[in-house]
Amino acid sequence: QDLDEVFRHHLEIAINQLLQTELAEFWGYERYSYAGINTGNNHNGSYERSFDTKYGQLNLTIPRDRNGRFENHILPAYGRHSDNL
């Protein structure tokens, strides 16, 4: 059980970092980069979402963009659980 908790913790960190990276790739520049000035689409906060896996519950921070065009491709749109991660 301790091994599942360690894996769950690292999986949570990895998915949160992957979501931030996916947003940066969507924009074409890193967050706080000078390249993002006057683009009309910037970071617009984030929202918390819990996601159940076979390793336990992940607490994820899903980023948003100002124009609402960013859609992550890592997690299902309205899904709350998966055993396939």
C-alpha positions in Angstrom: 0.0 0.0 0.0 2.9 2.4 0.7 4.2 1.8 -2.8 0.8 2.7 -4.3 0.9 6.0 -2.3 4.4 6.8 -3.5 3.3 6.1 -7.1 0.1 8.1 -6.7 2.1 11.1 -5.4 4.5 11.0 -8.3 1.8 10.5 -10.8 -0.1 13.5 -9.4 3.1 15.7 -9.8 3.8 14.4 -13.3 0.3 15.0 -14.6 0.2 18.5 -13.1 3.5 19.3 -14.8 2.3 17.7 -18.0 -0.8 19.9 -18.0 1.3 23.1 -17.7 3.6 21.9 -20.5 0.6 21.1 -22.7 -0.7 24.7 -22.2 2.7 26.1 -23.0 2.8 24.1 -26.2 -0.7 25.2 -27.1 0.4 28.9 -26.7 3.8 28.4 -28.4 5.6 30.1 -25.5 6.3 29.5 -21.8 4.3 31.1 -19.1 5.6 34.6 -18.1 7.6 34.7 -21.4 8.1 38.0 -23.1 6.8 36.3 -26.3 3.3 36.3 -24.7 2.9 40.0 -24.4 0.1 41.5 -26.5 -0.9 38.1 -27.9 -4.5 38.5 -26.6 -4.5 35.1 -24.9 -2.8 34.6 -21.6 -3.1 32.4 -18.6 -6.4 32.8 -16.8 -5.9 30.9 -13.6 -6.8 27.3 -13.1 -9.3 25.1 -11.4 -9.0 22.1 -9.1 -10.2 18.7 -10.1 -10.0 15.4 -8.4 -9.5 12.3 -10.5 -9.7 8.7 -9.2 -7.2 6.1 -10.3 -6.4 2.6 -9.1 -3.6 4.2 -7.1 -5.9 6.6 -5.3 -7.3 10.1 -5.8 -5.3 12.6 -7.7 -5.7 16.3 -6.9 -5.1 18.1 -10.2 -4.8 21.8 -11.1 -6.2 22.3 -14.6 -4.9 25.5 -16.3 -7.1 27.8 -18.3 -6.4 30.4 -21.0 -8.0 33.8 -21.3 -9.9 33.0 -24.6 -11.1 29.6 -23.4 -9.6 27.7 -26.3 -7.3 25.4 -24.4 -8.5 21.8 -24.0 -6.3 19.3 -22.4 -5.8 16.0 -24.1 -4.5 14.1 -21.1 -7.7 13.6 -19.2 -11.2 12.9 -20.5 -13.4 16.1 -20.6 -15.9 15.2 -17.9 -14.4 11.9 -16.6 -13.6 11.6 -12.9 -12.0 8.2 -12.8 -9.8 5.9 -14.9 -7.7 2.8 -14.3 -5.7 3.3 -17.5 -3.3 6.1 -16.4 
